[in-house]
């Protein structure tokens, strides 16, 4: 008997499995999905059996399997199908992917810190919310569809919905997988599951020790656990009889792996897993991705919607009026006044930005002219060199570049201003304006903050890092000020509108829950993204955004792939990019639109060349087949979340 085995080793994408002889003593014991020891390239490694057959593919002397490490399969048939699909779709070796499916085997005893730190918490919802929850539950369980979008508004109601769904599936003997974008999100939802299902739930995420991760993985595999809450990598949990997959806060970028290869997207993998196992899948979001909502418009997903009537005071502040008043500060007069009144009421002020520093667009102070791409009509963005100086303006939609102008092309004035101040600039201004108030800046540059500091400070300045990790812990907030809603809006990325809407809408939603005033400053008060977010009107945003996507040929109307090459020499980078572009043109012809960087950019001491492909879904198989011919020193990023 012959076994096809994928070794747990780093291999190029052209290599997948190897044939090994099954010794007679193992016949009758050997199974697909088992973990075994094999000799591979002069060393002993672990491998997974993916197929059993009578004859090898080529006549050769085969090495024997050394040892069966686990007589029970470590990967079931459905997860093996998922492995091969991911290998094909993400253009990577299954050997490399196996490290995601198989944790390192350790048997030391460790404690489960995240669970021991959190106390079980009973769920609580208002009576007024019950009818809507019951309506959505009925729709969910009676629908013939398997894919759903849950467009929620209230966090507590969402959790109550999840708990009811989990309870139903558990009574059917099914298991449940819940994916969260970050560990902080797991900590929010986990106490409620611990309260109702204390012995049936566990966690999987990167902050667990290797021992803790291995122990949890074993409990899941042995069916001692029925509910798994985890971050992106939990998609590979060995859950048997899967009934429900929930992708919570599905709009979050964290679901896309971008820091190491392969660049898989847990949302697409979750959808494929649900299809392979016939499980129901729920994508949940306050501000869904445009692609996800489009699926409900096309009747491929069932929409579950929470109807909430918001009553709050949101002020949209036009910063152009401030410039006319010669106020070049980061703060409008009305926001400064609101901060002063909030402090006088002994309430706390939260000031939010989208980034730590640098500038995002250029504006002429004399005529309000915005420097835009002549082709795409989108604002050009300042690119910084390694010293932090702006060395050019760039459009990432079409690749147009130009030097930083000295005068305005509209009025020929010289009063050109960079917009998009960072947290450090804002902190200096606040300390100057409110010298008696205690101010605390929290971003990724700041070391871990003691929770006690949140009680003694008056004004907080933060980025998304602060929002995720500390904002829920700040009590008695009377005012939330968004310094600039434009920072994300004009980033050179086709998702900039979607990201801006989600960011702004979620902050306003939070302000409504805690009954705080929200002030949003902008230079573009009539922009449909900002207008829709402040009004909490997703429908209007989607209608305009989907028109733009269709016009420019972006998802969901066309698929995207990003090819990346890195090298320390610029000429080598340019040459390889040119060669591959020509190869793509010859192989794919009109099947794909090709956007090549005219000149490689320098990132982290290396030059980087990028090639963007746009193509129709019907060309996907041909594109994937072509990617198998691309040299291994090129990185393939299928469905990139950004083109930058």
N, C-alpha and C positions, 0 to 999 in steps of 0.2 A: 504493500500500500504506500502511496505517495501523499505527502502533505504539502500544500502550498502555504508558506509561512511569510508573514511580514515582520521583519526584525525591528526591534525598538532601537533604531539607529538613525542618524542623520544621513539621508540619501538624496541624490538628485531626483527630480520629478520623472526622469526617464526610467527609473528603477522602481518596481513596486513589490513583487513577491519573488520568493525563491523556492525551488523544490527540495524537499528533504525526505529521506527514507524513514518510514515508520518501523522501528524494530518490532520483531514478533512479540516480544514481551508486552508491548504497548497496544497491540491490536485488541480491540474490544473495549479498550479504555480511552482511546483517542477520540476527541470530539472537536467539531468546529467551534472556534471561539476560545479554546483553551490557551493558557499561557504556558509556554515551554522554554527550555533552555536549548540553545543551538550553538554550534561553532560557526562564526561568521568573521571572515577577513582576519583569521589568526587569533581571534579572541572569543570568549564565551559571552553571549548576550541573550536577552530574553526575546521572545517572538510570539506572535499570535497566529494560530492556525485559522486560515480563511477558507480553505477548501480541501477536501479529500478526494483522491482519484486513484485509479489502478495503474496508470502509466504516466511517466514523466513526459514533458513536452519535447525534450530532446534526449537522445541516448547519451548518457554520461554517468560516471560513477558519482552517486549522491552521498552526501554526508548524512549520518543518522541523527535523529532527535536524541539529545542527551538525557533529558529529564522532563517529565510532566510536572509543572510547578503547582498547578491547581486542577484537580480532576473535574471541578465544576467550571463550565465556560465562564470566562470573564467578560465576554462581549456576546450579546445575543444576535440573532440573525438580522433583526431590524437595525441595530446599531452598526452592524457590519455593512449593511446597505447604505447607511448614512455615511460611513467612512469612505466607501467607494464613490459616492456621489460628491462628497466634499473634495476628494482628491481630484476628481474630474473637473468640477465647477471652479475650484480655486487654483487649479493648475499647480498642484503640489504633490509630493510623494506621500502615499498612505503611511509610510514609515515615519515621516515627520508628524503627521496628524495623530498617530497612535499615542504619542506622548500626552495628548489632550484627553484621550479616551481612557488611558491607563495611568493611575497615580503611582508614584514610587512606592514599592512594597516595603513597608516598615512595620514593626510589630511592638515597638515600645509603647507603654501606656501613657497617654496624655489626657489632660482635662479639656473639655470643650468650653473655652473661655467665653465666646460670644453668647452662648446659651446660659452659662452660669451667671453672667453679668446682668442679664435681663430678667425682670420679673414678669410673670404672666399677667396679662391685663384683660379684663372683660370688655367686650365691645359695647359701644353705646351709640345709639342713633336717636334722632328726634322722631316723634310720632308722625310728623308731617312728611318725613322722608320715606316712610314705610310703603305707601302705595306705589311710588316710583320704583323702589327696589323690587317689590313683588312683580310689577309689570315687566321689568327687565329680566327677572328670573324666569318668568313664564315664557317670554320670547326666546330666551336662551335654550331652555330645555325642550321647547316644542318645535324649534326651527329645524328644518332639514339640512341647513348649512352646517359646516364644521368650523368655519372661520368667522370671527366676530371682531368688531371694533367697539369697545366700550368707551364712549366719549363722556367722561365723568367730570364733575366740578368739585364735589365735596369728598375730602380724603376719608372721613369716617364712613360715609355711605359706600364708598368704593370697597373699603375693607370688609364691611358687612356683606356686601355682594360676594366677595371672594370666599368668605367663610361659609356662606350658604351653598355656594357651588361646590366647595371642597367636601362639605358634609354629605352632599348628595352622591358624589362620586365615590367616597369612602364606603358608603352603604352598598355600592355596587361592586366593591372589591377592587376598585380602580386606584391608581396612584396619580399624584398631582405634582407638577413642576411649575414653580413660580420664579421667573427671572426678574431681577432688579438691576438697574444700571450701576448702582454703587452700594458699598457695604453700609453706608449710612441709611440707605433706603431699606435695606434688610432689617436693620435695627428698629426702624419705625413700625414695620408690619409684623415682625416675628412675635412680640409679646402676645398678640391676639391669638395667633395660632398655638402658642404654648399653652394658653389658657384653655382652649377648646380641645386641642389634640396633643396633650403633653408628651405622650410616648410614641407618637407617630410622625413627628416632624424633626428635621435636622437641617443643617446649613452646609453649603459648599462655596468657598470663595478663597481668594489668594492670601488672605491674612491668617488663615489657619496654618498651624505648623504642618510639616509633612506627615507627622504621626496622626494628628487630628484629622487631616484630610483623608488619609488612608483608612482610619477607623470608621469615619462616616461613610466613606465609599463602600466599605465592606458591609455595613449595616443596610445600606440601600440595596446592594447586590443580593444580599440574603433575605430581602423582603421583610426586614424588621422595621423598616421605615417606609411610610407611604407618601409623605409630603416632603419635598425638597425645596428650600428657599435658597437662592444663590445668585451670584453675579454671573457674568458672561460664560465662564467656563463650566457652570453647572448644567449647561445644555447637554454635556456628555455624561451626566449621571446615569448609572445603569438601572434605571427604573423599569420594572417589569409591569406589564398590563397597564400601560399609560393611558389615562382617560382624559386628562386636561392639562394644557400648557397655557400659562398666563405670562405674557410679556408686559410687565408693568412699566409705565412711563416710557412707552415705546419710541417716543421721539428723541430720547437721549442718545448722544453720540457714543456713549460708553459701550453700547452693544457692538460697536464695530472695533475689532482688534486692529490697531495701527502701529503698535510698538514692537511687534515681532511677527515673523512670517509663520503661518499663512494669515493673510488679512481677511479672516472670515467675519461675517456679520451674523451675530447670534439670532437676529430676527429672522433672516432667511433660513438659517439652519433649523430654527424652531418650527418654522412653517413646513419645511421638508420633513422633519421628524413627525409632526402631527399627521402629515399625509401618509407616511410609511406605517404608522401605528393606528391610523384611523381615529386619532384622538381629536377632541375639540380644542381649538386654540383661540384665546382672547388677546387681542392687542388693546391695551388700555392707555389712555392719555387725556390730559386736560387740553392739550394742543397737539393733535395728531399730525404726523407727517402727511404731506400732500399726497404721496403715493398710497398711503394706507386709506385715507379718506376717499380717494378716487376709487378704490376697490369697492367701497359701499355704494358709490354712485353707479358703478357698473354692475351692481347686484351680485358680486362675487363674495363679498363679506356682508354679514347681517349687522346693521347698526343698532347698538344699544345706547340710548342717550339719557343723560340725567338732566332734567329740566329744573333749573334754579334761577330764581329772579333775584338779581343783585341790586342792592341799594347801598351806594357808597359815594364818597366825594373824591373823584379823580380830577386832577387839574392838569391839562395839557398846556405847557408853557412854551410860547413861541420865542425862541432865542434870537430870531432876527430883529425883533422889536428891541431887545436889549442892546444889540449892536448899534441900532439907530440912536439909542440913548447914550452911546459911547461907553457902554458897560461891556468890557472885554473879559470880565471875570468868568469863571466856570459856573457861577451861581447867578441866577436871575434875582431881581429885587424881590419878587413875590416869594421865592423860595427862602431867601434870607429872612424875610419877615415871618414866614411860617415856622422856620427853625427857632427863631427868637421866642415866638408865642408858645411853641411846644416846650421849650426849656423852662419858660416861666410857669407852665402847668406841671413842672417836675415830671415830664414824660420824656422818653428816650427818642432819639432821632437816628434813623438808619439811612445812610447815603450809599447808593449802589452804582457800580460801574461794570462794564463788560470786560475790562482789561486793566493790566497793571500800568501800562505806559505807552508812549509813542503816539503817532498821529495817523488818522485813518483817511482823511481827505483834505483837499485844499479849497479855500473859499476866498474870493476877493471881497474885502470889507467895504469897498466903495460901491460896488454894484450888485453884490450877492451872487456873483457868477461862480458856479461850481465847475471845477475842471473835470470834464467828462471825456470818455472815449468817443472819437468821431464815428466809430462803427456801431458800437453797442449802446451808446448814450448812457452808460453807467459811469458813476464817478471813478476817476482814476485813484489809485491808492499808492501812498508813499512806500517805497522799498528802502530799507535801511541797510547800510553796510555793517561790517563787524564792529565799527566804532560807534554805531548808533546814529549815524548821519544819513539823511535822506539823499540817495544818489540817483533817483529816477522815479517816474510815475508809470504804473503798469496796469493794464486791463487783462484779467485772467480769463475773461470770456473769449476773447479773440487773440490775445497775445500782443496787442498793440502796446508800444512803449514810447516814452518821450522823456526828454531831459526836464528837470525842474525849471519852469519858466521864471524869469525875473519880473515880468510885467503881466498884467491881465490882458488876454487876447480880446476881451469884450470892450473894456473901457480904457485900456492901456495904463491903468493905475498901478501903483507899486505896493499898495496895502494888502498884501497877500498873507492869509492866516492859515496855519495848520490847525485842524480841529481834532478833538479826541484826546483830552487830557487823561493822564493815568492817576492811580490812587495816591502816589506821592505828592503830585501837584495839588490835588484836592485837599490832602491833609494839611499842607502848608497854608492854603487859603483859609481853611476852617479854623486853624489855630490863630490865624491873624484876626479873623472876624469875630470869633467867640473864644477869646483868650481865657475866660474864667471856666469854661466848660471842659470837662475831662473827655479827651478824644482818644479813640482806639482804632488804629488801622489794622485790618486783618485780610491778608492775601497770602499767596504761597511763599512770599519772601519772609513772612513772619513765622517765627518758631511757634510751636504749639502753645495755645492760649489756655490759661487756667480758667475754668468755668466761673470762678469767683470774680474774675475781672469783668464779666458781663454785667454784674450787678452794680459795680461802682462807677462805671463810665456813663457819660451822657450822650455822646455822639459816636456812632460806629461808621467806619468807612470800609467798604469791602467789595470783593468781586464774587464770582460764582463760587469760589472756594469758601467764602464766608457764608453765602446763602445755604450751601449744602451742609456745612459742618457746624455752624454756630447760630444762624439766624433763628431757628425754632426755639433756642434756649434763651433768647433775649426777651425779657418780660416788659410790660408797660410801654410798648412802642406807640407813640402818638403820631409819628410822621415817617413816611418812607419817601425819600427823594431819589429819583433816577436822574443822575447827572447828565447823561446823554443817551437817548434812545437810538441815536444814529450810528453808534460805534459798530454794531454788527450789521446794520442795514446796508451799508455801502462797502462791505467787504467784497473782494473780487471772487465771489462764489455764488453759484446758482441757488444755493439754499439760504442765502443771507436773509431774504424776507421771511422764510419759514422759521429760521432761528430767532430772528428779532421778535416775531409774533409770539413764539413760545416763551421766550425769556420775559418779555414785557407782560404778557397775559398771565403767566404764572405768578409774577410779583404782585400784580393787581389782585389776583385771586387770593393770594396770601393776605394782602392788606384788607380785603373784604372780610376774611374769616376772623381777623383779630380786631376789626373795626377801627382801622387806622386810615388817616388821610394819605393819599398817594399823589405825588407831584412828579410829572414826567416832562423833562426838558428836551426840546428838539428844535433843529433848524428846518425841519420839514413837517410842519403840523398838518399839512394836507395830504401827506403820503398815505395811501390806502392801508398799508401794513400797520402803521401807528394808529390811524383812525379806528381800524377794526379791533386792534388789541385793547385800546382804551375803552371801547364800547363793549368789549367781550363778545364780539360778533364773529365767530369762526367762519360762518357761512359766507359772509361778505369777503373775508380774506381769501378763502378757498376759491371763490368764483373768479376773483381777479388774478390770483397767483396761478391757477391752472391755465388761464388764457396765456399768460406770459410763458409758462413752461412749454405749452404747445407751439407757440410762435417761435421759440428759440430751440426747440427740439431736445428738451431735457426730460428726465423721468417725471411722470410714468409713460411718456409717449415714446421715448427711446431709452435704450440701455447704455450704460457707461462702463468703460474699463480704463484704468490708468496703468501705464507701463513705466517703470522707474529704473534708471541706471545710475550708479554712483561710482566715481573714480577720482583719484587724487589729481589726475592731469586733465585739464580742460579740453585739450585737443582730442584726447582719447574718448572723452565723453561725447564730444561733438561728432566724432567719426562714427561711433557705435550707434548713436541716435539716427544719423543719416542713413546708415546701412539698414537698420531695422525699419525705418519709415519706407524705404524703397521696397523692402521685402513685403511689408504689409500691403502696399499699393499693388504689387504684382499678385499677391495671393488672394486678396479680398476684393480688389477692384472697387465697385460701387456698393459693396455690402456694408462698408463702414466709412464714416467721415473721420478723417485723421487730423488732429491738431498737434503739431510738433513745436516744442520750444525752439525759438530761433537761436537762443544762446543758453547754455547751462548756467544754473545758479549755484552759488557756493553756500552749502549748508553743513555746519559741523565739520569744518576742515576738508570737506570733499565737494567736488562739483557734481551736480545732480541734473540729469536730463529726464524730461517727462514727455510721454506721448499719450494723448487722450484719444480714445476711440468712442464714437457715437454710432449705435447700430440698432436696428429693429430686433424685437424678440425672436422673430422667425429666423434671424441669422445667428442666433446664439450657438447652436450646435457647430456651425462652421467656424465661428470665432473661437470656441473652446478647443476644437481640433487644431486650429492654427497655433494657439498658445502653447501646445505641446512641443512645437518646433522652435520656440523662442529659447535662446541660450539661458542657462541657469543663473548667469550673473545679472539678468534682468528680473525685477520683481513685478509680479502681476497682481494688481489690486482690482478685483471685480467688484462692481457696484460701490465705487468710492463715495464717501460721505462728503468729500470736498475735492475740488480740482486744483487747489493750491499746492 
